[in-house]
């Protein structure tokens, strides 16, 4: 058939496509959502990489496959994936599935547009502003600016870049060579994206001064002051302080108000990495944890974690209302941000980022918020705190369980001391043996598929579990199961 | 109710949630997909920002809204959004909706996991490798490395960072201050992310040397050589050359093989930004456009554009098999990339990126590929070329239409010269008036909702249309309509 005749008919079968979609949707509901949330089903049907490779037959070939085989593939993908919506999934800082957020995600995917201009995303340009404004309001800012980013790491790295540009706008053209050596400050408990950002931005990890944290994992403001003096003595220019609200392991909150004092004294940009802890701002009962955050210059906050918005939903928020973010990142591409459009071009917001195409991340959060209201979200946050409180109390009652510290947030960090080690704290190989307990129990629960929880060492503390519950579908029965199961899996160790 | 009693029951109504999802899905199909692909419906129901703000009532409140209102909100969001799957949407470098890719996206969203470790994303860790390997195979590489990124801009910026690290690994710790001034090279027609990347990485836009392009928009290798000498004369160290395969406006392909010669001579990293043009590699008929790409050190390729995978799906591909990407970006967080896991930890790939949480972008491409096979995707690519060929021929036949240049790829760039300007090329205000034609026609089509196409100026060429057809649902009737409609909307200008 000649080229022009090919074009007489569509190259896509709409009806067959829709039928496939309907079927895939039902499989997703049945295999993913219903089984995924059923405690009698496995959190994950664990297979070793080589074995899974064989089962899945992933290789891509010249010819396509028939409908039935493709639907079976959908089932397989779901079957061997981790069910993060399972009530016994406690492994990450996210879990559960909110139906409204998920519906928002479906619609986002179908509309498949990019967030850069009003003409291509009219609803989402307006919606993003409203959602970001609402988040800023919870921080305590009236004005301000912001943008959704592909994850909290990139939000943190944006903060560092904007802080640099704010202090040394010539950097955009000239690069770091024309600048004095810069110094960034963050606590030793911070998220690794601060280090990654320093490398990426050409600042270097050697120029990240690590501030000491106290025994609860909180930055010590006096040490921050000391590090700033140290940097100045080394002829470096302090330009960026990162305070963390909700550290990854312990869930600690740096004392933002005190840190803000130090920053004000030294005229240094204060960024708050509240990717994890930011959602506590929604709770009138718990928002005090972030006291002082309104004094920050910028904040990173990931609703996809505690608020259950679904990956990715990460807000980078700025106090500045002067267009700093735009000036810092803009390139003014004439084919996208034309200056002779027929509408108010200030609605074309895409030049605020280093991305070009940018996924729409606001609809899922907006729809979920409309469905629950701020008070509904608050209940969810309070519920998460209640889980942790309950667990901490239970742990104190149970033999062999030992809290790493009293939880300040919803990170429940604890050791399980198996019977053979109890009362042997003084013995020579105690910590060595204790450090192997969590990995072994983790291996057993994975292979059994009964639940998932994370563990890690911290400084000179050997491996301990970090359990996090954000999924409101979880009940006390799941929490009790969790502790019982740890005992069952670890009793012979 | 006391905290612990609250926890006796789930805080989420599963049945109601599933019901809402079912209904939202049907609305999405009806309002989005069916109407969205129906040529008798509008591409976009255009409203000015203030008006749309009023209609949508976006503000977030304390209390939630009832089910019916939320479903109505879903309808509204769809109604006032642009239908990028509409057969008369020609505005961006993406369009259309592939049912298999979309099904893959749905499943991805439901599983809601992050791509960093094997334990949390077993299927997707393996799948990402297979898909990236297949893309590399099409480039002509046997080994190699890579990762999916949140968009082509970030892929390009990764390339620049990896090139810097490859040459000066000390940069990661020390920052740019310990390095000589660096020089990057790209053509004046390149994507703006190269400039954005230079700023972001602390290199500075002044250190991006713009290489001249010929009248077809292709980089002139002799000028690249000249610019490299110039940079060296200025004591800068050439470390990165970006060649573009498929420029944004003209769709031009830089002569990669010749550029590779220059890079080899000067030992400079060659990156190919094939975000747009990469998909031509799938076509045996058209892949010659990228001849020489196998000599590149890295490639950016966005299947979410021409292959219709849905935003976002952007691959950053490397020739290196030594772990360069990992060494460049890793931070070795002990709470995520534990070194005492029970499985082969080389499957934990998340430390290759600067992100922490990372969306799964591979399933949609994989499922679409399984459904169509490489040959099916090839047909789609060939069909896109056929659209453009047909249109270019039609344009030559029609009075008042004028090609900016013969299309090399699927960017159809042309002016519409309205009757009042025909034959007046010599008149004093000809270009001024011609430059206003495209914006006016664009305004009219937007307000009418009949179609969408982009326009832009380029150098001293005034505004011209850039039409791109990637959506296989488009037929010749839609293409004829497009030209007729331009005539209708512009005949009085």
Interface residues (C-beta under 8 A of the other chain):
Chain A: X3 X4 X6 X7 X8 X9 X10 X11 X12 X14 X16 X17 X18 X20 X21 X22 X24 X25 X28 X29 X32 X33 X34 X36 X37 X44 X46 X47 X48 X49 X52 X53 X56 X58 X59 X60 X61 X62 X63 X64 X65 X70 X73 X74 X77 X78 X80 X81 X82 X83 X84 X85 X91 X92 X94 X96 X97 X98 X99 X100 X102 X103 X105 X106 X107 X109 X110 X111 X112 X113 X114 X118 X119 X120 X121 X122 X123 X124 X125 X126 X127 X130 X131 X134 X150 X151 X152 X153 X154 X157 X161 X164 X171 X172 X173 X174 X175 X176 X177 X178 X181 X182 X191 X192 X193 X195 X196 X197 X198 X199 X200 X201 X202 X203 X204 X205 X206 X207 X248 X249 X302 X304 X310 X311 X312 X329 X331 X333 X334 X335 X336 X338 X340 X341 X342 X343 X344 X347 X354 X355 X356 X357 X358 X359 X363 X366 X367 X369 X370 X371 X372 X373 X374 X375 X376 X379 X380 X383 X386 X387 X389 X390 X436 X439 X442 X443 X446 X452 X454 X455 X456 X457 X458 X463 X466 X471 X472 X473 X474 X475 X476 X479
Chain B: X3 X4 X6 X7 X8 X9 X10 X11 X12 X14 X16 X17 X18 X20 X21 X22 X24 X25 X28 X29 X32 X33 X34 X36 X37 X44 X46 X47 X48 X49 X52 X53 X56 X58 X59 X60 X61 X62 X63 X64 X65 X70 X73 X74 X77 X78 X80 X81 X82 X83 X84 X85 X91 X92 X94 X96 X97 X98 X99 X100 X102 X103 X105 X106 X107 X109 X110 X111 X112 X113 X114 X118 X119 X120 X121 X122 X123 X124 X125 X126 X127 X130 X131 X134 X150 X151 X152 X153 X154 X157 X161 X164 X171 X172 X173 X174 X175 X176 X177 X178 X181 X182 X191 X192 X193 X195 X196 X197 X198 X199 X200 X201 X202 X203 X204 X205 X206 X207 X248 X249 X302 X304 X310 X311 X312 X329 X331 X333 X334 X335 X336 X338 X340 X341 X342 X343 X344 X347 X354 X355 X356 X357 X358 X359 X363 X366 X367 X369 X370 X371 X372 X373 X374 X375 X376 X379 X380 X383 X386 X387 X389 X390 X436 X439 X442 X443 X446 X452 X454 X455 X456 X457 X458 X463 X466 X471 X472 X473 X474 X475 X476 X479
